[in-house]
Amino acid sequence: MNGILTDRVAVVTGASRGIGKGIALELGAAGATVYVTGRSDRPGRLPGTVAGTAAEIDALGGRGVPFVCDHRDDDAVARLFETVRADHGRLDVLVNNVYNSPASARWLGKPFWEVPPRAWDEGFDIGVRSHYAAAHFAAPLLIESGGLIVDISSPGADRFTHNVVYGVGKAAVDRLTADMAHDLAETDVTVVSLWPGIVDTELLQLVPADANGRRLITLPGEGTFDLAQAETPRFAGRAVVALAADPDRRARTGRAWRVADLAEAYGFTDIDGRVPRTG
């Protein structure tokens, strides 16, 4: 996929680590200029910073631009897209990925009466509202370019996953996708939700190996999964690149797509050659 997105400009929110980083790296490997947002300007408990991701994008042949941004701050988000316009005069891809995974992980498998209302705010402010705000400020640029919005969601939008707050939040993301597509129907902008499966992010890499060398994770009510079968963060990135390069992507607008289904449709694999199905 090298070079197929040369001269394209992308923004990936929450790209210090995890799925966002994987997407940003694949966009960079395809030649794009990628603005990498997040709050991490120095390493914390989990590795990764916006500058670190940007440097890896440069090494892959793209251009990484770190932009420290708290996505709860609308003024900061507005400045992000003002900067993109001032620097390039265009935006081709917005990936709404930012999410507070460590906060969400505290409540895995808990019934709603054991999950405090603040968990709702943590999940919706960074994970739903943040997507709306970024799309709001990005829309004029994307309408001019006929660009692509990708909202990172989950099969949890369609079935019980983790807890009530998680599932309702992902269903809200998919509804956001559908309704933004409705509003953008008279433009050339494509809006899709993307459903990764289980992804071996830096957070899940903290799961230790058992006596047999297997890294197993048990999700209450869902089962036990071997992380050796998980997707890498770059698998979702390859889906975004394929969508961005597809001249017929408008046929997919307004709907949610599994990464594995897009892999089969577009002919890409994860970095190890597999097409994992874990979600």
C-alpha positions in Angstrom: 0.0 0.0 0.0 3.0 2.3 0.0 2.4 5.7 -1.6 -1.3 5.2 -2.4 -2.2 8.1 -0.1 0.6 10.5 -1.0 -0.6 14.1 -0.7 -3.5 13.1 1.5 -3.9 14.7 4.9 -5.4 12.7 7.9 -6.3 13.3 11.5 -6.3 10.4 13.9 -7.6 11.2 17.4 -6.2 9.3 20.4 -3.2 8.0 18.5 -0.5 7.9 21.2 -1.1 4.1 21.4 -3.5 1.3 20.7 -5.8 1.2 17.7 -5.3 4.9 17.0 -1.6 4.4 16.7 -2.0 1.4 14.5 -4.3 3.4 12.2 -1.9 6.4 12.1 1.1 4.2 11.3 -0.7 2.5 8.4 -1.9 5.9 7.0 1.7 7.1 7.2 3.1 3.9 5.6 0.7 4.7 2.7 2.3 8.1 2.3 -0.2 10.4 4.1 0.5 13.3 6.3 -1.0 12.3 9.7 -1.9 14.6 12.6 -1.6 12.5 15.7 -3.7 13.8 18.7 -3.8 12.8 22.3 -2.9 14.1 25.8 0.3 12.0 26.1 3.3 14.3 25.6 5.4 12.1 27.9 5.3 8.4 28.7 3.1 7.3 31.5 2.0 3.9 32.9 1.3 2.8 29.3 4.0 3.5 26.7 3.4 6.0 23.8 3.2 9.7 23.1 1.9 11.7 20.2 5.5 12.6 19.3 6.6 9.0 19.4 3.8 8.0 17.0 4.6 10.9 14.7 8.3 9.8 14.6 7.3 6.3 13.7 5.1 7.6 10.9 8.1 9.6 9.5 10.2 6.4 9.6 7.5 4.6 7.5 7.6 7.2 4.8 4.7 9.4 5.7 4.8 12.7 7.7 3.7 12.6 11.3 2.5 15.8 13.0 2.1 15.5 16.8 -0.7 17.6 18.3 -1.3 17.5 22.0 -5.0 17.9 22.5 -7.5 17.1 25.3 -10.6 16.1 23.3 -12.8 17.4 26.2 -11.7 20.9 25.3 -13.7 22.2 22.3 -11.4 25.2 21.8 -8.4 22.9 21.5 -10.2 20.7 19.0 -11.2 23.7 16.9 -7.5 24.8 16.9 -6.5 21.4 15.6 -8.6 21.8 12.5 -7.7 25.5 12.1 -4.0 24.3 12.1 -4.7 21.7 9.5 -6.4 24.3 7.2 -3.6 26.8 7.7 -0.9 24.1 7.0 -2.5 22.3 4.1 -5.8 23.8 3.1 -7.3 20.3 3.0 -8.3 17.3 5.1 -9.0 13.9 3.5 -9.5 11.5 6.4 -10.7 11.9 10.0 -10.5 8.9 12.3 -12.5 9.4 15.5 -10.7 6.9 17.8 -10.1 8.6 21.1 -11.4 6.6 24.0 -10.6 6.2 27.7 -9.8 2.5 27.7 -8.2 2.4 31.2 -11.3 4.0 32.7 -13.6 1.6 30.9 -11.6 -1.4 31.9 -12.3 -0.8 35.6 -15.9 -1.8 35.1 -15.6 -4.8 32.8 -18.3 -7.4 33.5 -20.1 -5.3 36.2 -23.9 -5.1 36.3 -25.2 -1.5 35.8 -26.0 -1.1 39.5 -22.4 -1.6 40.3 -21.1 0.9 37.7 -21.3 4.4 39.0 -22.9 7.2 36.9 -19.4 8.8 36.5 -18.5 5.8 34.3 -21.2 7.0 31.9 -19.6 10.4 31.6 -16.2 8.9 31.2 -17.4 6.7 28.3 -19.6 9.3 26.6 -17.5 12.4 26.9 -14.4 10.7 25.5 -15.8 8.2 23.0 -19.1 9.8 21.7 -19.1 13.5 22.3 -15.5 13.8 21.3 -16.3 12.1 18.0 -19.2 14.6 17.4 -17.0 17.6 18.2 -14.1 16.5 16.0 -16.5 15.8 13.1 -18.2 19.2 13.6 -15.0 21.1 13.3 -13.6 18.9 10.5 -16.7 18.9 8.3 -16.1 22.0 6.3 -12.6 20.7 5.2 -14.0 17.2 4.5 -16.8 18.5 2.4 -14.4 20.5 0.3 -12.2 17.4 -0.3 -15.0 14.7 -0.5 -13.2 13.0 2.4 -13.7 10.1 4.8 -14.8 9.9 8.4 -14.1 6.7 10.3 -15.7 6.3 13.7 -14.1 3.5 15.7 -16.9 1.4 17.3 -17.3 -2.2 18.3 -19.5 -5.3 17.9 -20.7 -4.2 21.4 -23.1 -1.9 19.5 -25.0 -4.9 18.4 -24.7 -7.4 21.3 -23.9 -7.3 25.0 -20.2 -6.6 25.5 -18.4 -5.6 28.8 -21.2 -3.7 30.4 -24.2 -1.5 29.8 -22.3 1.8 29.5 -19.9 0.3 26.9 -22.6 -1.1 24.7 -24.8 1.9 24.8 -21.8 4.1 24.0 -20.9 2.0 20.9 -24.5 1.9 19.8 -24.5 5.7 20.0 -21.3 5.9 17.9 -23.0 3.8 15.2 -26.1 6.0 15.3 -23.8 9.1 15.1 -22.3 7.5 11.9 -25.7 6.9 10.4 -27.1 10.3 11.1 -24.0 12.2 10.0 -24.1 10.2 6.7 -27.7 11.4 6.4 -26.7 15.0 6.8 -23.8 14.5 4.4 -25.8 12.7 1.7 -25.7 15.6 -0.7 -21.9 15.8 -0.4 -19.1 13.4 -1.4 -18.1 12.6 2.2 -18.2 9.0 3.3 -18.9 8.2 7.0 -18.5 4.7 8.4 -18.2 2.9 11.7 -15.4 0.4 12.0 -15.6 -2.7 14.2 -12.2 -4.1 15.2 -12.3 -7.4 17.1 -10.1 -8.1 20.1 -7.0 -6.0 19.6 -3.6 -6.7 21.4 -3.0 -3.1 22.5 -0.5 -1.9 25.0 -3.2 -2.3 27.7 -3.8 -5.9 26.9 0.0 -6.5 26.6 0.0 -6.1 30.4 -1.8 -9.5 30.6 0.9 -12.0 31.8 1.5 -15.3 30.2 0.4 -18.5 32.1 2.5 -21.6 32.8 2.0 -22.7 29.2 3.1 -19.4 27.8 -0.4 -18.3 26.7 -1.7 -14.9 27.4 -5.4 -15.5 28.1 -8.0 -12.8 28.9 -11.4 -13.6 30.4 -14.2 -11.2 29.6 -17.1 -11.9 32.0 -20.1 -13.2 30.2 -18.2 -13.4 26.9 -15.6 -16.1 27.4 -11.8 -16.6 27.5 -9.6 -15.5 24.6 -6.1 -16.3 23.7 -4.4 -13.1 22.8 -2.1 -14.9 20.3 -5.2 -14.9 18.1 -6.0 -11.2 18.6 -5.7 -8.5 15.9 -2.8 -6.1 15.9 -3.6 -2.4 16.0 -2.4 -2.1 12.4 -5.1 -4.4 11.1 -7.7 -1.7 11.6 -5.2 0.8 10.0 -5.1 -1.3 6.9 -8.9 -1.1 6.7 -8.8 2.7 6.9 -6.2 2.9 4.2 -8.3 0.6 1.9 -11.4 2.8 2.5 -9.4 6.0 1.9 -8.0 4.7 -1.4 -11.4 3.2 -2.6 -13.0 5.5 -5.2 -16.3 3.7 -4.7 -16.3 3.9 -0.9 -19.5 6.0 -0.9 -21.4 2.8 -1.3 -20.4 1.9 2.3 -21.5 5.2 3.9 -23.7 5.3 7.0 -23.0 1.7 8.1 -20.7 -0.3 10.4 -18.1 -2.6 9.0 -16.1 -5.3 10.6 -12.4 -5.0 10.0 -12.2 -8.7 9.0 -15.0 -8.3 6.5 -13.2 -5.3 4.9 -10.0 -7.4 4.8 -11.8 -10.0 2.7 -13.4 -7.5 0.5 -10.2 -5.5 -0.2 -7.7 -8.3 0.1 -5.5 -7.1 2.9 -4.3 -9.0 6.0 -2.9 -8.3 9.4 0.9 -7.8 9.6 1.4 -11.5 10.2 -0.6 -12.5 7.1 -3.7 -13.6 9.0 -7.2 -12.4 8.7 -8.2 -12.7 12.4 -11.8 -13.0 13.4 -12.1 -12.3 17.1 -15.2 -10.1 17.3 
